């Protein structure tokens, strides 16, 4: 999907090491000023980078509550960091149609639009709208009266020091199986190259619809990964005994615990995150480039 129109307002999120992203942030500010655009920062970013009022900057502090980081007038979000930072930006604008243009400051950066040495050129292309937008699906998670959207994956894991979990999983009314394991992971196509891949789960190309289910250290010779169709609801039940709770994480963030008898539901949801990518780049090129790099890492 291509994009049109001038960028007027852009938000910025960075990872927790400001010394690494600081130089790129200065470049971003300069390119934004030249493009006549405003950069908007929330309180966390203001404190992290020691930002002060300046031309072209909107600082969302407690003294300026009108400056809304998640407002409807945002045209693009710049994420400077690794996949965790990029996922945070994608979740912030899930379902809102705001593209996330990401500069990789992590190790792999599978979701990144450009590498850090391409930052200036990337920013210039972003403000000129010279990029495509890929709509990424999500997983709608419901459990314990709460609900969340995952862009990458949902994991259900036994707690540290507790016994192996006993998890049952079903689709619709049909129970698929019960597995004693350290946990399981439900992944989107974008998330299939993360925790799911480490479990031996299937890699799904971007554009494939469905959720991959894989198991963490299964105590079974028959536990097999599964791809759930996009229209089906996956249910997971903690069938552990006594007080053996399991932890639930959404995109690596703890969200709740589920006790024995507790359940979680997961459904495929289309077009939640909007990821900017350069023209001509596809999933298979990205897969080769990013995971080919793993063989050379120390």
N, C-alpha and C positions, 0 to 999 in steps of 0.2 A: 504494500500500500504506500503510495507516495503522499507527500504533504505539500501544502501550499500556504501562502500568506506570510506576512512579516512576523518575526519573533519580537514581541514587545515586552513580555515578562517571562523571566526564566528563574526557576528555583535551583538551589545548589545543595547537595549533600556530599559529605566527605567522610572518609574512614577516620579511625581514632588517632592517627599519627599525622598531625598537622604539619610537621616539618617536611614530610614527604610530599604532601599535596600543595603546600604553600606556594612554591614557584609557579605551578600550573594554575593556581587560583589567581595569581597576579596576571598571568597571561589571559585568563578568561575575563577578568575585569576590563582589561585593555581592549580586547576584541568586542566585548559587549558595548563599551562606550562608543567605539568606532561604528558599531551597527545601530546605535541609538536605542539600545534595549536596556531594561532595568533587571538587575539581579536581586533576588529576594532570598534572605537567609533567616532561618529560625533562630531561637535563642541559643540552642546548643551550638550551632555553627558560629554565631557571633562570639560566644565565650571561647570556643575552641581556637579561633583564629585571631582573637583580639580585634575584631572589626569595629570601626568607628564610622559615623555618618560621613558619606562622601557622595559625589555626583554619580548617579546611576545605581546606587545601592538602596535597597529597602531592608531595614533591619527589624525583624519581628521580635521585639523585646517586650517585657512587661509594661514598659512605658509607651509602647505603640501597638496596642492590641488590635487596631484596625488593619494592620499589615498582616494579611492572612496567608500563611504558607501554603495552605491547600485550597486556595480560592479558585473559582471558576475561570478567572482571567489568566491563569498560568498557561503559557504556550508550550513550554518544554522544561524538563528537569535534567540538570547535569549531575551525574554521579561520578565522583572521583574516589575510586577505591577498588576493592575486590568484589567477588560475587555477592558477599554478604551485604555490602553497601548498596550494590545494584538492586538486590532483592528488596531491601528496605525502601528504596525509591519506587520500585514497581508496586509494592504493596500500598505505599502512600497514595498512589494515583490509580489503584486498581479500579477498573470500570469507569474511569473518568476520561479516558481518551488522551491523556497527556503522554507524549513520547518521552522515554528516558534515554538520554545520550550519555553513554558511559565511557570513561577513560580508565584503563586498567592500571591500578596501583596494587594489585594483589599478585599471587604467584601464577595462577592459571588464567583467571578472568574469562571464563568461557562465555559469559554474557556480555563482555565489553564490546563497545563499538569500535574503539581504537586503542592502541597501546600508548603509553605515556609519552614516548618520543614523537608521537603524532598529534599531541594535544593541540598545538596552535592550529595546524591545518584542520583538525577535527572541529574545533570551535568555529573556525571560519565557515566550514561547510554547514555546520549546524545552524548558524544565524542566516546563512543563505538558503536554508531549507534543501540542501543538496544531500539528502539521505532518504532511505526508505524506512517504513515502519512495519515491523512484524508484530502481529497480534498474538500474544502468548495466552494460552488457556490457564486456568487455575483449578484448584480443588477447594470446594466449599466443604468445610468441616463443621460438624455439629456434635456437641457432647456436653454433658453437665449443665445444660441450660445456656451455654455460650455458643458463639459461631465465629469462624475465622476463614480467611482466604489464604491459601498457600499458592505461591507461584512456582516453587520448586518441589517441595515434598512435605509429607506428614509422617512422622515416625512415632511408633508406640514402643517403649522400651522398658524392660525391667529396671527397677531401682537398684542403685549400687549397693552391694552387700546382701541383696535379697535373692531368693531362689529363682530358678528359671521360670519364665512366665508361661502360662498356658493360654493361648489365644485361639479363638474360633473366628472364622471369617465366612461371610455369606454374601450372596448377591441376590437381591430380592428376597424371596422366600426360601431360596435354595442354599443350604449350608454347603460350602466347598470343602472345608476341612478344619481340623484342629491341630495345632502345632505347638509343641513345647520348644521354646526358643528364647533368645535374648530380646527379641522384638521383631517388628516388621516395618517396612517402609512403603508408603503409597506415593508414587511420583508422577508428575506431569512429564510430557516429552522433554521440556526444557530441563527438568530435574532428573531425568533418567540417566544423565551422565555424572551424577553426584553419588550420594549415598547408595542409591539403587544399583549403580554400576559396581560399586565396591562389594555389594552383596551377591554379585553374579547375575543381577537382573538384566532385562533386555534394554538396549539403547534404542530409543524411539526418535526418529527424525522429526524435526520441527514441522508441523503441519499434520502429523498423525494425530488422530483423536483417540483418547483413552487414557487410562491410568495403569501404570505398572505397579504390581505388588511383589515385593521380594522380602526374604526373611533374613534376620540377623542371627547368625550362628544357630541354625535350626538343629535340634536334637532328633533328627529324623533322616532316613534315607529316601523318603518319598516327597518331602516338601519341594515344590516347584514354583518358580515365578509364574505370575499370571498377569495378563493384560485385560482390564475390565473395560467393557464397551462404554462409550460416552453417555448413553442414556440410562445406565444402570446405577443403582445405589449400592455401594459397598458398606457392609456393616461388620464391625470388629467388636468382639466381646471378650472381656477379661474373665477367663474361667479359672484363674488362679484361686487357691484356697486361702483361708484365714485372712491375714492383713496384707497380702502381697499386692500392693498397688503397682500400677505401671504409669510411667510418665509419658505425656504427649507433647511433642514439639512440632511447631509449624515453621518451616524454613529455618530450622535450627534454634528457634526460640521456645523455651518452655511456656506452655499455656495452661495446663492443668494436669491433675493426676486422676486416674480412674481406678476405683477399688474393685474387688471381686464382684462380678455380676454387672459391672458398668459397661456401657456401650458407646461406640463412636460411629458416626455415619460420615461417609465421604462421597461427594458427587463431582463429576467433571463439569466445569463451567467454562464456556468459551470466551475468548477475547477479554481477558482481565488486565493483563499488562501489555503496554505498548513499548516495544524495544526498538530503538533506532539502530539501523545498520547501514553501512555504506553500500552504495549501488553495486550490484554484481556479486556481493558476498552471499554465500549460501551455507547451509548447515554442514555439508560434507567438507567444504574447505575449512570451516571453523573446527570441525572435529579433528581433521588431520593436523592442522596447525597447533591447536592447543594440546592435544594429547600426544602428538609427536614430540613436543617439548619435554614431556615428563621423562622420557628416556635419557635426556641430557642434564636433568637437574641433579645436583650433588646429593 
